[in-house]
C-alpha cells in the first residue's frame, strides 16, 4: 500500500492546531479510507463528530455550558489519539522496524496480555520456589531459563502495547510495587514503558512511571530511572499545537494534584514570543482556569499569563 500517509497526518495536525475540529474529523475519515482501516475507527470518528455537533448546537442556542472549553479540549485530544492509532495501524502493516515486527508477533499471541503474563510470572516464581526445595540442579536451571523467557515476553508486551488498559496498569503497578520483584525486572519494565511512550505517547505510561518513582524513593537506581523516563517522555512530546496542559506530563491529573502550575514555552505562529502561563485548579472539580493578561495589567486574583516579544538576538530571554 503506497500512500503518502504523512500528508494525511499533517492535515489533521494542522486542523487541530487551528481548532478546526470538523476539518480534522474529515481528515481522519480520509485516513481511514486511504489505509482501509477497520470499521471501529470510523465508528469512533462518527461518535466524536456527533458529540461535537451537539456541542456546537448548544453554543448556537446560547446555552450556558461551563464545561464547553474542557469538552472541546478533550475532543481534540481524542482526535489526536485516533490519528496516532491510525498511523500505528498503517505502520504495523508496512514498517520493517523492530518495534512493529515485535508488535506483529505479539498480536498473534492474544492470550498473552500484560496482566496474563504477569500472572504467569507470579505462578512460575511460586513453582520455582517449591522446586528449589528438591535440590535438583537440572530442574532449577530449566526453571530459571523459562523465567528469563517469560520476562523477555513481558518486556516486549509492555513495550508495544498501546494504549495501556486499566487492567494493564493495575497489574504493572502491583508487580512494580511488590518487594519480591527483582530490581533488574523493575528497571527493564521502566525501559519498556519509556520506549513505548517514545514511539506512541500514552499518558497511562507516564502515570505508571510516576507511581514507580514515588514508591521507590529509597532505591536511587529505580527512582532515578523512572524520573529520567518521565523527563524524556515529556521533552519529546512537547508538540506544537497540542493543549499546553498536556505537554510534558500528558495528563491533567498532575496539574490538578499540584493545584498550581507554571508552563514555559513559545507562542505565536512564528515562535518569536516567550510564553509563561500560570494555571490554578479548584479542588472541587480540578478544572483549570486560564486568563491572558499583558505584563502591565495586574489581575485581581486568578491566573496570569505574560507574553512579550523577544528582543533581537535575545531568544530565550
JOTARA-V720513 format. One record per pair of residues at least 6 apart in sequence whose C-alpha atoms are under 7 Angstrom apart, sorted by sequence separation. I is the first residue (numbers start at 1). J is the second residue. If there is no record, write none. Layout:
i->I j->J
i->I j->J
This chain:
i->15 j->21
i->175 j->181
i->216 j->222
i->217 j->223
i->246 j->252
i->255 j->261
i->266 j->272
i->267 j->273
i->281 j->287
i->216 j->223
i->245 j->252
i->266 j->273
i->267 j->274
i->281 j->288
i->15 j->23
i->16 j->24
i->92 j->100
i->132 j->140
i->197 j->205
i->266 j->274
i->267 j->275
i->280 j->288
i->281 j->289
i->15 j->24
i->238 j->247
i->265 j->274
i->266 j->275
i->279 j->288
i->280 j->289
i->32 j->42
i->176 j->186
i->213 j->223
i->237 j->247
i->238 j->248
i->265 j->275
i->279 j->289
i->212 j->223
i->237 j->248
i->264 j->275
i->265 j->276
i->279 j->290
i->293 j->304
i->295 j->306
i->12 j->24
i->92 j->104
i->193 j->205
i->264 j->276
i->291 j->303
i->292 j->304
i->293 j->305
i->294 j->306
i->29 j->42
i->213 j->226
i->234 j->247
i->235 j->248
i->263 j->276
i->264 j->277
i->290 j->303
i->291 j->304
i->292 j->305
i->293 j->306
i->294 j->307
i->212 j->226
i->213 j->227
i->234 j->248
i->262 j->276
i->263 j->277
i->289 j->303
i->291 j->305
i->12 j->27
i->128 j->143
i->234 j->249
i->262 j->277
i->263 j->278
i->11 j->27
i->12 j->28
i->262 j->278
i->209 j->226
i->261 j->278
i->262 j->279
i->261 j->279
i->8 j->27
i->260 j->279
i->261 j->280
i->25 j->45
i->260 j->280
i->209 j->230
i->259 j->280
i->260 j->281
i->259 j->281
i->8 j->31
i->280 j->303
i->25 j->49
i->206 j->230
i->279 j->303
i->256 j->281
i->278 j->303
i->278 j->304
i->277 j->304
i->278 j->305
i->277 j->305
i->121 j->150
i->276 j->305
i->277 j->306
i->256 j->286
i->276 j->306
i->275 j->306
i->276 j->307
i->275 j->307
i->155 j->188
i->159 j->192
i->274 j->307
i->155 j->189
i->158 j->192
i->159 j->193
i->273 j->307
i->274 j->308
i->158 j->193
i->173 j->208
i->187 j->222
i->194 j->229
i->198 j->233
i->273 j->308
i->274 j->309
i->159 j->195
i->160 j->196
i->176 j->212
i->190 j->226
i->197 j->233
i->273 j->309
i->274 j->310
i->117 j->154
i->155 j->192
i->159 j->196
i->272 j->309
i->273 j->310
i->177 j->215
i->272 j->310
i->163 j->202
i->169 j->208
i->194 j->233
i->114 j->154
i->164 j->204
i->274 j->316
i->114 j->157
i->114 j->158
i->203 j->250
i->203 j->251
i->106 j->157
i->115 j->167
i->115 j->168
i->118 j->171
i->114 j->168
i->21 j->76
i->28 j->83
i->35 j->90
i->115 j->171
i->103 j->160
i->16 j->76
i->99 j->160
i->9 j->83
i->17 j->241
i->17 j->242
